[in-house]
Amino acid sequence: MKSRPFLLVLVLFLCAAPIAHAQMEVLKETYERAMMAYEKQQYDQAIALYQQIIKVVPAFAPAYNGLALANQAAAGDEDKTIEYLKTAISYDPKMVEAYDNLGRIYYGRQDIDHAQEYFERALKIDPNLSSAQLSLAWINLLVRSKPVTALKYFKKVADVSQDPKIYYGMGQAYFASNQRPEAMEMITKLHELGEEDMASRLEKSMREDTNVNTEANSDANNTEAQPSQPRGLGPLASTPDQPTGMQARLRGKLSDY
C-alpha cells in the first residue's frame, strides 16, 4: 500500500478550514523541517515543530505519528509514544504505520495479546504489509506454539523477500510441525544463500530436539500458550546470535507521508 503524499493529506485536513494559502505553505514548510530534524537526529526540534503543526491543525494524524517516532527515538516516555500513536489512529483509522508501531511497542512489553491485535489490524488495512506478517509469524511460532499459522505468514513474506532469517524461521516452523523434508529444504536454501551459520544452527536444533510437538499440525490444540520471552529468535533486536525478523525501532520514515 502506498502512503498518501504529504500535500494531499494536508489538503484533506485544511480544505474545509478557513486557513489561507500562505498559512498552508507555512505548515507544509514546518512539516518538512520536522522531517529533516528527525532525520538529523534532532529529536527535540522535531517534537517542537510537530507540536506547532498540531496547534494549528489539531486533527492532523501524521503529526502525531511523527511525534511518536521522535519521542521514541529520543528515549522519551513510552506511554507518551503510545498516546501519540493512538491519537493518530483516532484521527486517521487507516494509518497502517501507527498500528504496526503499536504492535512493536506492545511486543517489546511482552504484551503479546495487544501486539497481535495491532499487527492484525494493520493487515486488515494493508494485507501485504510484510513487517506485520513477519511479526505475526514469529509470535505464532515462538509464543503461541502455532507453527502452521506461522508458516502461513512466513510464506507470504518469502514471496517478496529473500531475507535468510525468513528461511530460518520457516525451517523451525516446518520442524515444529513435523515436516522434516521441508525443514531440510530450508537448510539447503540457507546453504545456497551462503548462510552457513544459520544453516548449521538449524541443523543442530533439528538434530538435538527429539521432542517434536506431535500436536503442532493442528493449531486448534494450541490456543492458550502463555506469552514468554523468545529464546534466540523472534521480533527482538538483531544480533549475530539472534537473527530476527523485526526491527526494534518504530516503522517507517516520516517522509512516507
C-alpha positions in Angstrom: 0.0 0.0 0.0 1.5 3.3 -1.0 1.4 6.1 1.6 -0.5 9.2 0.7 1.6 12.1 -0.4 2.0 14.7 2.4 0.5 17.6 0.4 -2.6 15.5 -0.4 -3.0 14.6 3.3 -2.5 18.1 4.4 -5.0 19.5 1.9 -7.6 17.0 3.1 -7.3 18.4 6.6 -7.2 22.0 5.6 -9.5 22.3 2.6 -12.6 22.8 4.9 -10.8 25.1 7.3 -10.6 28.9 7.0 -6.8 28.8 6.5 -5.2 31.0 3.9 -3.0 29.6 1.2 0.0 31.3 2.8 -0.6 29.6 6.1 -0.9 26.3 4.4 2.5 26.8 2.8 3.9 27.7 6.3 2.5 24.4 7.7 4.0 22.4 4.8 7.3 24.0 5.4 7.1 23.3 9.1 6.3 19.7 8.4 9.3 19.3 6.1 11.5 21.0 8.7 10.3 18.5 11.3 11.1 15.6 9.0 14.6 17.0 8.4 15.2 17.5 12.1 14.2 13.9 12.7 16.5 12.5 10.0 19.3 14.6 11.5 18.5 13.1 15.0 17.5 16.5 16.3 14.5 15.0 18.1 13.7 17.8 20.4 13.5 20.2 17.5 11.3 17.7 15.6 8.9 17.4 18.5 8.6 21.1 18.9 7.8 21.5 15.2 5.2 18.8 15.2 3.6 20.4 18.2 3.5 23.7 16.3 1.5 22.0 13.5 -0.9 20.4 15.9 -1.7 23.8 17.5 -2.9 24.9 14.1 -4.4 21.6 12.8 -5.2 19.5 15.9 -6.6 16.6 13.8 -3.6 16.2 11.6 -2.8 12.5 12.2 0.7 12.3 10.6 2.0 14.9 13.0 1.1 12.6 15.9 2.8 9.7 14.3 5.8 11.9 13.8 5.7 12.9 17.5 5.7 9.2 18.4 8.7 8.5 16.2 10.7 11.4 17.6 9.7 10.7 21.2 10.7 7.0 20.8 14.0 7.9 19.2 14.7 10.4 22.0 14.1 7.6 24.6 11.0 9.5 25.8 8.3 8.1 27.9 6.9 5.1 26.2 3.4 5.7 27.4 3.5 9.1 25.7 4.6 7.3 22.4 1.6 5.0 22.7 -0.7 8.0 23.4 0.6 9.8 20.2 0.0 6.7 18.1 -3.5 6.1 19.4 -4.3 9.7 18.8 -3.1 9.4 15.2 -5.3 6.4 14.7 -8.3 8.2 16.2 -8.0 10.9 13.6 -7.0 8.6 10.7 -8.2 5.0 11.3 -6.4 3.8 8.2 -2.9 4.9 9.3 -1.3 1.5 9.0 2.1 2.6 10.2 0.6 3.6 13.6 -1.0 0.1 14.1 2.3 -1.6 13.2 4.2 0.7 15.6 1.8 -0.1 18.4 2.3 -3.8 17.8 6.0 -3.4 18.1 5.8 -1.4 21.3 3.4 -3.9 22.9 5.6 -6.8 21.8 8.6 -5.1 23.5 6.5 -5.0 26.6 5.7 -8.7 26.2 2.1 -7.8 26.0 1.5 -10.4 23.2 -2.2 -10.1 23.1 -2.2 -6.4 22.3 0.8 -6.8 20.0 -1.0 -9.4 17.9 -4.2 -7.3 17.9 -2.5 -4.3 16.4 -0.5 -6.3 13.8 -3.7 -8.0 12.7 -5.5 -4.6 12.5 -2.6 -3.3 10.3 -3.0 -6.3 8.0 -6.7 -5.5 7.6 -5.7 -2.2 6.2 -2.8 -3.4 4.2 -2.9 -7.2 3.7 0.6 -7.1 2.1 2.4 -5.4 5.0 5.4 -7.6 5.3 6.6 -6.2 8.7 3.3 -7.1 10.3 3.2 -10.5 8.6 6.7 -11.3 9.8 5.9 -10.2 13.3 2.9 -12.4 13.4 5.0 -15.3 12.1 7.4 -15.1 15.0 4.6 -14.6 17.5 2.8 -17.7 16.3 6.0 -19.8 16.1 7.7 -18.8 19.4 4.9 -17.6 21.7 1.6 -19.2 20.6 3.2 -22.5 19.6 1.3 -22.4 16.3 3.9 -23.3 13.7 1.3 -23.9 10.9 -0.1 -20.4 11.3 3.5 -19.1 11.5 4.3 -20.8 8.2 1.3 -19.1 6.5 2.8 -15.7 7.4 6.4 -16.7 6.7 5.5 -17.9 3.2 3.8 -14.5 2.4 6.9 -12.6 3.3 9.1 -15.1 1.5 7.2 -14.2 -1.7 8.7 -10.7 -1.6 11.9 -11.1 0.4 15.0 -13.2 0.3 16.0 -12.4 3.8 17.7 -15.6 5.2 16.1 -15.1 8.6 12.7 -15.9 7.0 14.0 -19.3 5.8 15.5 -19.9 9.2 12.1 -19.3 10.8 10.4 -21.4 8.2 12.8 -24.2 8.9 11.9 -24.0 12.6 8.2 -23.9 11.8 8.4 -26.9 9.5 10.4 -28.9 12.1 7.9 -28.0 14.8 5.0 -29.2 12.7 6.8 -32.5 11.9 7.5 -31.5 8.2 11.1 -32.6 8.3 11.7 -32.8 4.5 10.5 -29.2 4.1 12.7 -28.2 7.0 15.7 -29.8 5.3 14.8 -27.8 2.2 15.2 -24.6 4.2 18.6 -25.8 5.4 19.6 -26.3 1.7 18.2 -22.8 0.9 20.4 -21.3 3.6 23.4 -23.1 2.3 22.6 -21.7 -1.2 22.5 -18.2 0.2 25.8 -18.7 1.9 24.3 -18.5 5.3 26.4 -21.4 6.8 25.9 -20.3 10.4 22.1 -20.2 10.2 22.1 -23.5 8.3 24.3 -25.2 10.9 22.2 -23.8 13.7 19.0 -25.1 12.2 20.6 -28.5 11.6 21.8 -28.6 15.2 18.4 -27.7 16.5 16.8 -30.4 14.5 19.4 -33.0 15.4 19.2 -32.3 19.2 15.5 -31.7 19.6 13.9 -35.1 19.6 10.7 -33.9 21.3 8.7 -32.7 18.4 5.3 -31.4 19.2 3.0 -34.0 17.6 0.0 -31.7 18.1 1.5 -28.8 16.2 -0.1 -29.7 12.9 -3.4 -28.7 14.4 -3.3 -25.1 15.7 -6.6 -25.7 17.4 -4.6 -27.6 20.0 -2.5 -24.6 20.9 -5.0 -21.9 21.9 -3.8 -20.5 25.2 0.0 -20.6 25.3 1.3 -18.1 27.8 3.4 -15.2 26.4 7.1 -15.9 27.0 10.4 -14.3 26.1 11.5 -15.9 22.8 14.8 -17.8 23.0 17.3 -16.8 20.4 14.8 -15.9 17.7 11.8 -13.7 17.1 11.0 -10.0 16.8 13.8 -8.8 19.0 16.8 -6.5 18.3 19.0 -8.3 15.8 22.4 -9.5 17.0 24.9 -12.1 15.5 23.5 -14.6 17.9 19.9 -13.8 17.4 18.8 -13.5 13.7 15.4 -11.9 13.8 12.8 -10.5 11.5 11.6 -7.4 13.3 13.3 -4.1 13.9 13.4 -2.6 17.3 12.7 0.9 16.1 9.3 2.1 15.1 8.4 1.6 11.5 8.8 4.0 8.6 10.4 7.3 7.7 8.4 10.4 8.2 8.8 11.2 4.5 6.4 8.3 3.8 3.5 10.7 4.4 
